[in-house]
Structure formats: structure tokens, C-alpha cells
Amino acid sequence: MAIEILPEVLPAKIALIGALGVGAQWLAWRLQWPAIVMMSLAGLLVGPVAALVLGAPILDPEHDFGPLLRPIIAVAVAVILFEGGLALDFAELRGTSKAVRRLVLVGAPVGWVLGALSARYAAGLPWDLSWLFGGLLVVTGPTVILPLLRQAKLAGRPAAILKWEGIVNDPVGALAAVFVYEVIRFTADGEPWFVALGWILGAALIGGALGFAAGIAMARAFRGGVVPEFLKAPLILAAVLTCFAVADAIAHETGLLAVTVFGITLGNSRIASIGEMRRFKETIAILLVSGVFVILTASLTVDTIQALDWRAAAFVGAMLFVVRPVTVWTATIGSGLSWKERALVGWIAPRGIVAVAVASFFAGELLAIDRPEAASLTPLAFAMVFATVILHGFTIKPIAGRLGLAVSGPEGVLIVGANMWSLSLAKALQELEIPVLLADTNWLRLRRARLDGVPTFYGEILSEAADHRLDHARYGWLIAASSNDAYNALACVEFAPEIGRHRVFQLPGGIGEKDESREIIFTARGRTLIRKGRSFDALSADWFQGWRFRATKLSEEYPLKKFLEERGENVDLVAERRPDGKVYLLGPTTPPKGGDGAVMVWFAPPKPDENGDAAKAVEA
């Protein structure tokens, strides 16, 4: 009997899915919890929990979407895999450490074999499904691991290893599962294994060639100016859907391979607008991840959850405490990692949306060809995701801290542009034990900073080399303080997606308030540091006239109000270290909060008894 789809209900259901998915991600950001946990809980609340409490689920995807459900999930998974392929930059991969390459080339096959053995002997799956599920769990999930790394403030090398392992293995695991699925499907039709293998290789060549051709054609069209800028991102989305549909029509289930190759080809084509397209695709992927995860968790039934027995627990335990550590320790032999780094990487391996979405997709396909054992794939995938995300999400920070692999102390400040004013600011922040890094492309301009013991970065801060060499976990604020206002704006725009738009600041422009129409528009620049009118030229002139940075500690007897009254309206407030030790940069739209124990960093003219040398210590 066909499932009846009620058109008048669908808009409300779709709106509910969007609200739950995005709302769960926002709540996770506010609480600093893993987003995938909050999305799963949202789906469970309107699905099986509502069915248990209210007698019927609020959201029942099988009933609400009917035969449209599987195509919706398939298209969403295709876009997610394309976005993962788009992020795989071979040039960046070549620049990563030996440990990353070993984890990809050695770790992935070892993890696949060990995962398949665990699925067979612990979970009790048949051999073919074990190989499918083991290959799928090679994926560590960049959508999960990247927020965890930011939350835990992990040190540079282990953070880079986990980041790039997740990005590279994301499409690898899915393709391994696609390969095994095709073998299962052909052998189920009675075909000999060698015929199945030949067809699979042929289908892989067709899908790969189609994806590669689509990527090359799109890159050439963009370079030749055939497509206007405003249509590039929408055209990419339409091309991904077309590539998936055409490849699937030519050879069933090769669409996922085609869109992955499409993404990898386009991501390595070195077209100028690839950054904007990646951000657009990330936005679409976030919406799809949110929606698909809510749909999948809401699709679970109470019976399915109750079907998870001791064998599921044994499988999860084997994956956590045997498969992952053995894989990492085997793959990183001779990689130069310390035992602490190998131990941390061997513990952290959260699975994410790709594992669950692809597992659920293949479970439905296998059930359609009379493989009832496939029904356990979805709950097993959810059990693995919940266990890894919760355990790894809430233990990465304390374990990294105990091993000495976490960045401790307040968030640091990255200052772009070396000059006497920015050097004095860096020294003032250093005196307050705030980590600081001064970056510039001119070795001579960094000379004074190196002599004064200020950490420096020599090179182009916008380059790919800087992306690998910088320890992003240490620096949570950016001040663009070069003499070039346009370059300052470019640096802020580049770092805004990484550390947050509210955390990138630049000096005010040099045009002045009387002709703001000639300034760089606010959407293409960072937030204004200090106050309007205090351009690089004005601040530099004041510095050479003897102005210096000072730090003043507030108290109950000397509150913020009294401090501001004494300093007057023209005081240059630059930063504030709050009583809890957190650092905040100040500007016209970011006033200080003060409080007992807060420290204000400000720029002021010299006192009569000062000689105008280095920044003064904290005042009483």
C-alpha cells in the first residue's frame, strides 16, 4: 500500500526540520557542545521520544515524505560528499606531515580491515555487510572534528593531523562503502564475482570520468569568463545535482563517486573564486547536514533503539579501544610523533554525518533487495556516532591538557603589520601574559620585535604556507595594523570565517569621517579598533611624539566609570582583560565592561616624568 503524502503538511514539516537543525547547531555553539549531539537529540525528541510519550511522533519522515525520502537523502549525501571533495587540496596535502600521509595511505586500509573484523565478530554482521560497514567507519568526520579542535584548543601538530585525516578520509570511506555495496548488489542478482568486479570497475571509471570532465569543464568556463560571478555558486550546485543524476542513470549508484571526483577536480583547479564557492558550499552543506541528521534520528523507532544489545556495545567498544589505537599506532611508526601525540590521535576519532547518512542510505537500498540484516546498519551507525562524539567531545580537552598537548592560558592576539606602534602594543599585551604574534612580510621590520623577544611570523599571512605553519588554536583575535588599509581589510575578510567576524579588527581608514563614502565598505573590512579617526598615520605620529601604551587595573575603589572620567573622551582604549582572564579588543561598537580585576590597555600621551620608552607596567 502506497504511503499517502499530505501536501498541506509538508511545508510545516520542512520548516520544523530546518528550525530544529539550525537551532540545534546554534545551541551547540552557545553551550560549546558537539553539534551532532544536539542535532541527534532534536531528532530523537520529535521522533521516537514523542512516539513514546505522545503515542505518535511529531515528525515521521517515512510517512511525511513517503517515496521521496530516499531520493532526498541521496541528493543531500551527494552534495555533502561533493563539499568534502572540494576541501581536499592535493597541494596542501603534500605540505602536511608524514604522519597525515601515513594515516591516509596505511591507516585507512588497516582501519578498514580491523573495522570489518569487529563488525563480523562483535556485531555479528555477515561478511559482506561487515566489509561495507568497516569501510564506512574509516570516515572520522570533518564536520565533527573541526569544532572539537577549536573547542579543545589543541596544539598545532596533533590538531593538523586530526584535521587533515578527517578531510581526506571523508570521501575515501564513502567510496569504500560504495564499492562493497556494488559487489553485494551484483552477487545478489546471481552474477559471478568476477563479472561483478568488472562491472564495478567499469562503473567506477564512468563515474570518475564524468566527475573529472565536469570539474575540468567548470574550471575552464570560470577561467574563460563564460559564467558571471553571481552565478558561479548557484551553477555549481546545479551542476552537482546534474552530475549525480546523470551518473546514476548511466550506472546505478555511481553518482556518489562522480560528485566526489567532481569536487576533488574543481577543488584542485586553482580558480580564483574557489574560496567563495567553498564558503557557499559549506553553507549549503551545513543546512543539509542539519536537515538530514534530524530526519535520520527522527526515523528511528523505539523498537530499533531497543534492538541495540550487548553485541552493539561490544562492537562500539572494539572500535574505540582496539581498532582506532591499533590503526594509529601501526600507521605512525617512524612518523616522528611522540607517544603522547600518538596516544591522543589514537583516542580521538569521532564519526559524523557522512557515516550515518551513507549507512542509512545503503541500509534502505539493501533492504529493497531482500537483505533484512541491513536493518541493523542504521542503529549501529548511530550508536557509533553517539559514543564517539560524546566520549571524544567531552574528553578531548581534559586529556589533551593532561598530556600537555593543549594550548593553555588566554586567547592570543595575531597582529598583522610590524611597525613601532604595533610592536609597542604587542609588548604591552605580553606584559599582561597575553600570547601575541607579530606577522609581516618584511624581515627588517620584524628585526626590532625579534630583538625585544616578541614572537614573530615572517611571510605572507594570507598564503597557504601560513595556514599550515600558524597555530590557529592559540590565536583567537586579529588586529590588522599595517599602513595599507585595503590589505588590512583583506586580512580581516580572510580570517573572519576561521576565528569569527566579531574577532577581526583593523585600524580606522585614513580618509576621515567627513568623506566615509571613499572608505572601504563595512562588509568588506574588519571591525574598527580604538575609535574613528585614529588611522595608521595618526597613531604613528602620536607614537613618535611620545605616546605609549599603558595598562590600568580596575577595582571596586577604582571602577570603569572613574577611569573613563579621568582619561577623558579622547582616551584610546585598545583592549580589555576581563576578571575571568579572557581578552577582548575594543572599538566604537565594542565598549569595555570593566569589573573588579579587569585590566584596561590604552594608548595615551606621556606623563611629564616619562622619557617615552617602553610601555608602562600595570598601574595601581
N, C-alpha and C positions, 0 to 999 in steps of 0.2 A: 504494500500500500504506500503510495507516494505521500511524502510529508507536505502538509499544507503550509505555505508561506503567506503570512498576513502582511500585505504591503503597508497598511496603516501603522503597523507596529515597528517595522524595520527602522525608520528614522530615529525613533526613540531609543531602540536597542543600540544602534550605531553611535548615537550621542552618548549613551551610557558607557559604552566601551571606550570611547575617546576620553571622557571625563575621568573614568577610573584609571586608565593607563597613564595619562599625563599627570593626573592628580597624585597617583602613587609615586611617580618619579619625582615630583616636586616635594612630597612629604619625605621621601628618602633623602633628598638633598638637604632639607631642613634638619632632619634628625641625624644626618651623617650615617645612615644605614645603607646596606646594599639595596639598590633599586629593584633588583629582581625579586627580593624577598617581599617588598611592599606590593609589587605587581601581582605576585602569586597570591598573596593574602587577599588582595582586592578581588581577584577572580574566584577564589575559594568562597569568599563571603557571599557573592551573588550567585554562586553555583551550588556546590554540594552542601555548604553550610545553610544556605537559605532553604534548600530542599529538606534538610533535616529539621530545621526549626519551623518553617512556614508550611511545609508539606509540598512545596513546589519551588523550583529555582526561579530567581528573578531573571536570570539570563541563562537560556538553554540553547547554545549555538546550533546543536543538531536539529532542533525543532524550528528555531528562529530563521536559520539560513537554509536549511534543507540541503538539496544537492549543490547549492552554491558554496557550501562551507569548504570543501576540499579544494576547489579552484581558487578561492580567496586565499587560503593558507599557502597554496603552491605559488601564487603570484607574489605574496609577501616574502616567502622564503627566497624566491628568485631575486628580488630587489635587495634583500639583506645580504645574500651571497655576492651580488654584484658590488655592493658597497664595501664588503670585505676584500674583494679582489682589487678594487680601486685603491685601497690603502696599502696594498703590497707593492712597495717600490724596490725593485731589484738593486738599484744603486745604493739605497740606504741599507739594504740587507747585506751587501758586500762590505759596507763600512762597519757593520756590527762585529761583536767579538766572536771568537772561535766558539765560545760556549753556546751562542744562539744557533750558529750553523750546525753544531753537533746535536743540539736538541731537536732541530728540524730533520736533519738527514739520518741521524741514528735514533734519536729519542722517539720520533713518530712511529717508525716500524716496530721498535721494541714495545712501545706502549700499546700498539695495535694488537700484537701477538699476546701480550700479557692480559690485556683487556678482554680479548676473545676467550682465553682460558678461564678467566674469572667469571665471565658470563655463562660459560658452559658448566663449570663445576660448582660454582657458588649459586648463581641464579637459576641454573637448571634449564637454560635455553637450548634448543637444538643447535647443532654445529653451525649451520648456515646463518641463523639469526645471531648467533654469538659473534661470528665474524663481522656481520653488519653492525651490530651494536658496539663491538670493540673498536671498529674503525671510527664510528661516530664520536666516541668519547675521547678520541685524540684531541678534539677541539677543547681549548681552555677558555674561550670566550672573551674577546677583547672588550665587548660591551660591559662585561662584569669586572675584568681585571684592571682596566684603566681607572675607574672610580676608586677601586680599592687601593691602588698605588698612590693616588692623590691623597686619599684619606689617611693612609698609614705613614706618609712622608718617608717612603723607603729610599735608601741611599742609591746613588747613581747606577752602579753595575747590576745588582740584583733587580732593580726596577726596570732597566733596559732589557734584561734577559726575559723577564716575565712579559713585558710589553710586546716584544717582537715575536716571542714564541706564540702568544695569543693571536697576533695579526697574521702570521704566516700559516699556522696550523688551522686557522678558521676555515679556509676553503679546502685544505688538504683532507681533514676529517670528513667533511661532507662528501667530497668526491670519492673517498674510500667507501663510504656507505652506499653511494650511487652505484659503484662498481659491483659490490656484493649483491645489491638488490636486483640488478640486471641478471646476474647469474642465477639467483633464486627464481626470478620470473621465467627465464627461459627453460630451466630444468623442470619447473612445474608444468610446462607445456609439453614435456616429454622429449625435448631436444637433447641430443648428446652434449656433453660438457664442452667438447672442442668446437662444436657448432655455436654454442652459446658464447664461448670465448671469442671466436672470430667475429660474431655479430657485435659483441660489446666493443671490441677494439675498433671495428668499423664505425659504430655509432659514436664512439669517443672521438674518432678522427673527424667525423662530420660535424659534431657539436663544437669541438675545439676549433676547426677551420672556420665555421660560421661565426663563432665569437671573435676569433682573431681578425677575420675580414671586417666584421662590424666595427671593431676597435680601430683598425687602420683607416677605414673609410671615414669614420667620425673624426679622427685626428686630422686627416688631410682636409676635410671640409672646414674644420675650425681654423687650421693654419691658412687656408686659402681665402678666408673671409666670406665663405659662402653662407655662413649662419651668423646672424646678428647676435650681439652679446646677450640681449634679454631673452633670446630663445634657446640659448645653449643648454641650460639646466633642464628646462621642460622637454627639449628634444632628446636629451639623454634618457630621461625617464621613459618617454615613449619608445625610444629605441630598445631599451632593456626589455620592455614588455613584448615588443615585436620579435626581438631575437629569441626570447624564451618561447613564444608561441610557435614561431616557425621551426625552431629546432625540435620542439616537442612533436610537431606534426610530421616532420621528416623521420625522426626516430624517437620513439616513446621514451620519456624520462631523460633525454639528453639536454633538455632546456636548462637544467641547473648547471651542467658543465659549460654550456655555451655562454651563459651570462657571467659565470665566474671568469672564464677566459677573456670575455669582453671587458670586464672590469680591470683585469691584470694588464691587458694590452693598452687600454686607454690610460691607466694609471702610470704606465712607463713610457708614454709617448712624448713627454716633455712639452706639452702645450701650455701656453702662458696662463690660461684660465682654469687650470686643473684644480687650483686651490679653492676657487669659488664653487666649482662643481662638487668637490669633496664635501664642502660645508653644506651645500644643498642636499646632497645625498645622505649626509649624516642626519639632517633634519627629517627627511623622509623615513630613513631607517629607524630613528627614534620613535616616530609615530607608529610605524609598522610593528616594531618590537613591542611597544606598549600594547597595541591592539591585539596582536597575535598571542601574547602571553596571557592577557586577560581572557581571551577566547579559549585558549587551551586549558587553563586552570578551571574555568567555568564549565568546560566539557566533562571534567572528571565527575564520576558518580561516587556515592558513598560506598557502593559495592566494590568499585575499582580500588578505592583507597584501602578498604578493609582487606583486599586481596593481597596487599603487601605483607608478606610473612617473614619468618626468620631467614629465608633464603635471600630475600631482598636486602635485609640488614647485613647478611654475610657478604653479599656482592659489594655493597657500598663500603663495608669495612676493608675488603680486599683491595678495592680501587684506591682507597685513601692511604692505607698503611703498608701495602705491598707493591702494587703496580706503580704508583707515582714515584715513591722513593727509589725503587729499583731502576725505573726508567731514567730518572735524572742522574743517579749515581753512576749508572753504566755509560750514559751519553757524555757525561762531563769528565770522564777520566782523561787526565792530561790537558784539561782546558785552562788551567791556571786559576780556577776558583778555589777559595778557601773552603774548609769543611763547613764553616758557618753559612757561607753563601749557598753551598750545595744543599745543606740541611733546610734552609728557608725555601729555596726554589723547589726542593723535593716535597715540601708540605703544601705549598700554595698552588692550587690548580682548580679554580672554580669553573664549573661548566655554566653555560649561559643559554641564550635564546636559540642559537643555532642548533644545539644538541636537542633541545625539547621540540622545536618546530619541525626539524627534519625527522626525528624519531616518530612524532605523531603523524607526519605526512606518510612515511613509509608503513607505519602500522595500519593506516587506513587502506593503503594500496594492497598490502599483503592479506588483510582480512578479505578484500574483494576477490582474491584468487584462492580462497579457502585455506588460509593458514591461520587457524584460531590462536596458535601460540603467540602470534604477533600482538595480541591484545595486551600482553604484559610489557611491551616496549615503552609505552607512554608512561604508565605509573613508575616503572624503573627509572626512566629518564628524569621524571620529576623528583623521585627520591634522591637521585644522584645530585641534581641541581640544588635541591633544598639543603642536603647535607653539606655539600662543598661550599655553597655560598654562605650559609650560616656559620659553619665552623671556620672557614678561611676568612670570612668577612670580619668576624669578631675576635680572631686570634692573630691576624697578621701584624697588627700594631704592637701588642704586648710581646709577641715572640721576636719580632724584629728589634724591639727595644732591648730585650734580654740578650740577644746575640750581638748587639752593638751595630746593627745594620739600618737603624732608623735615624733620621735627622731630628735632633733634639733642639730645644730652645725655641725662641720666637721665629716667625717667618721672616726671611731675609728680604732685602731690597736690592734689585738689579738696577744699576744706574747706567744709562747709555749716553756716552759722551764724556770724555775726560777733559776737564778744564779746572781752573783754580776754584771756581765756585762749587762744582760737583765734587771735587776732591775734599774740600772743606766739609761739605755735607756728609760725605762718606766717613770721614774721621769723626765727626760729631755722633753719627749713628753707631760707629764702632765703640765709642766711649760708653755707650749705653748697652753694650753687649748685643747689639742687633747685627746679624750677619749681613754683609754688604759685598757686592761685586761691582767693580767699575769696568765697563766694556768700551773699547774704542778700536778703530782700525789703524790708528797711528801709534807706532811703537814709542816714539819720542814723547807724545802726550801722556803716555802711561808711565814714563820714567819716574816722575815725582811720586806717583802713587806707589810704585814698587819700592822706592827708597823709604817711604813712610810706612810701609808694612800693610798697605791696603790691598786686598785680593783683587787681581785684575784678570780680564779676559781680552786677549789680543786676537782680533779678527772681526769679520762681518757678523754682527749679531743676527742678521736675517738669513744666514746661509744654512745649508743642511748640516755642515760640519758643526756649527754652533748647536744645532738641535741634538746632536749626539754627545757633544762634549759638556754641555751645560747640565748641571744637576738641578732639574726643574723642581724637584721636591723641596729644595732649600729656599727658593726664592718665590715668594707669593705676591710681591709688589714690583712694579716697574716705574721708573722715573726716566723719561726721555729728556735729556738736558743738553743736547748738542746745540751748536749755533744755527743749525738748519731746521727751521720749523716744519718743513714738509717731511724731512727724514724722521723727525720726532713723531709726527703723525703716523708715518708708515710703520715705525716700530711698535707703536701702540696698537694699531689695527692688526698687526701680525700676531702680537702676544695676547690680544683680548680673548680669542677663543680658548687659549690654553689656561690662563690664570683668572679670567673673568674681566669683563669690560669695566666693572667698578673698581678694579685694582690697577689699571694702567693710567698713568698721569704724565703730562708733559708741561713744559713751561708755556706761559701765555704767548700768543703770537706777537710779532713786533710791529704790526700795523697800528694798533691802538683802538680804543673804544669808539673813537669818532667815525671810523670807517670799517665797521665789522663786516661789511659786505665783501671786503677784499681778503678777509681771513678764510682759512680752511674751515669748511662747514663742520659743525659739531659731530655729525655722524661719521666723519672720516678722520677723526682725531681722538686722542685720549682725553681724559678729564683734566681740567685745569688745576695745576698745582699753585699753591700760595693764593694769589688774588690777581684779578685782571690788571693788565698794565705792567706786570713785573716780568718783562721779556728777558731773553738771554742778555741782550745788550745792557739793559737797566741793572740787572743783578750783577753782571761782571763789572760794570762801572762802580757800583756800590762796594763790591769786594775790594777793588783797588783803592777805594777811598777809606778803607779800614773797617768796613762792616764784617762781622763774623757771626758764626752760629753759636747759640747758647742753648743750654738745657736747664729747665726750671722744674723742680719737683713741687707738685701741689699737695696741700694738706687741708685739714679741716680749718686751721687757722689762716691758711692762705689759699682760698678756693680759686676756681677758674675766673669767677666774676671779678675778684680783686686783681688778679693777674692781668686781665684784659683792660681794666680801668687804668692800671699803672702804665701799661705799654702803649695805650692809645689806639686809635682806629687803624693806623698805618703799620702796625706790627706785622711782620711776615711770618705767620705760623706755617710750618712746613710739615711736621709730623707729631704724633702723639703716641706715647707708650702707655696704654691703659693700665689700671691697677692689676688686672689679671695677666699682665706681661705681653699682651697682643699689641701689635703695631698697626697704626692707621695713618695714612697720608691725608693731608688736609688741603682744602681748597674752598672756592666760593660755595659749592654745593655740598661740601663735606666738613661742617664745622666741628670743633672739638667737643667732647663730652665732659672731660675733666673727671673729678673724683679724688678722694683721698689716696695718694700714692701715684697718681698719674704724673707723667713727665712730658712737658711740652718742649719741642725742639723748634727754635725760632731764629730768624736772621735779623740782626739789628746793628746800628752804628756803634762805634767803640765808645767805651766809657772814658772819662778824662784820664784815668790812671792806667789805661791799657796801651800796650805797644802794637796791637793789631796782629799778633802772631796766631798760633793755632786756636781752635775752638776751646771755649772755657768749659770747665767741669760743671757738674750739676750744682746749681745754686741752692742755698738754704731756703 
